[in-house]
Amino acid sequence: MGKKQRSEGKVNTEKKDKKEKKRMKEQKRTAAQKVAARPMAPQDAPCPSSARTVVGAWDLHSHSTFSDGSASVDELIAEARAFGLAALAVTDHDSLRQLSPVRALARREGFPVLAGTEVSARDYTTGRNVHILAFGLEATPDGSGPLERIVDDTLRQRTANTLWQAWLLRRRGAEFSGRYISLDEVVVTAGASLGVYKQHVMEALTHRHHEDPDYQFFYQCQFKGESPANHDIVYPAAADAVRAICEQGGVAVLAHPGQMNSWASLPELVAAGLAGIEAYHPDHGPVDTSLAFEAAARYGLFVTGGSDYHGKYGAPASLGEAFVMPDEAGPRVEELFAREVRLS
């Protein structure tokens, strides 16, 4: 084949690719517009409860030692009971491997727990990160499920990135009250976690609470701004994450949209299969909560709420600082709890 023919072939291929991308983009836009034009009937739309109290409520967003929380599942359940919560969700980051152990512990303790995961993703149109809670899932024996393939890659990237950050800080001689970072101690601190997180680096080095001023100063200096250790990973597209959750038999919920300003992502996520939205969160004010209920009514979503509790590794101070009442969450979340007893 001559140079001219190769050049023409390349141009034709590029034109076809552009046409295909344009066609797919138009399909997504049309699907989103159709979904947006399908509001929920007023009588079915979720609405805030007139009597909100932590006693009898559900905290549907928390993290354990399986990811970047400092409390074990047993400790989370004990704390939930102490605060009068009626149910809990443990939503550790980017993994399905912890689901069966979480369910086994919940059954042993005799406490209603939704075993879920929080999927880290990104909307590449808005340029913002998006978090998706996933419920009603089971891990596959070989980890080949559509969501597993996505989150396993994220977890591998995060662990490698965190260990690189710790190595870099060690190499640069970063010091906290006379202590230097030990990679061995970071790994030991991670313990039961399925990955390694910056919280484990900070705990191994400082042995301080997340809210300690010196902890906060060191964290901002070493992991934010112009620090060479301020490096993130590549996340899956948010709509792809929602589709993968649905394909693996799960239910997808948009996490803390007010905190991450992910409102603009809603049409595409709903078109991909999003079923719920987190209305109550410690970083949500009244406006964010109101917007979430409005979005639920517009797109036919159910609402959830939770503390996003990480123990000593982050805010808030305890479980139950944000929650959803059973009547606010409604029958679709009740069905998730009923489904739990059938999941392994």
Secondary structure, DSSP 8 states (H G I E B T S, - for coil): --HHHHHHHHHHHHHHHHHHHHHHHHHHHHHHHHHHT----TTTS----SS--STT-EE--B--TTTT-SS-HHHHHHHHHHTT-SEEEEEEET-STTHHHHHHHHHHHT--EEEEEEEEEEETTTTEEEEEEEES----TTS-SHHHHHHHHHHHHHHHHHHHHHHHHHHTT-EETTEE--HHHHHHHHTT-SS--HHHHHHHHH---TT-HHHHHHHHHHHSTT-TT-------BHHHHHHHHHHTT-EEEE--HHHHT-GGGHHHHHHHT--EEEEE-TT--HHHHHHHHHHHHHHT-EEEE---B-GGGSS-SSTTSS-B-HHHH-HHHHHHHHHHTT--
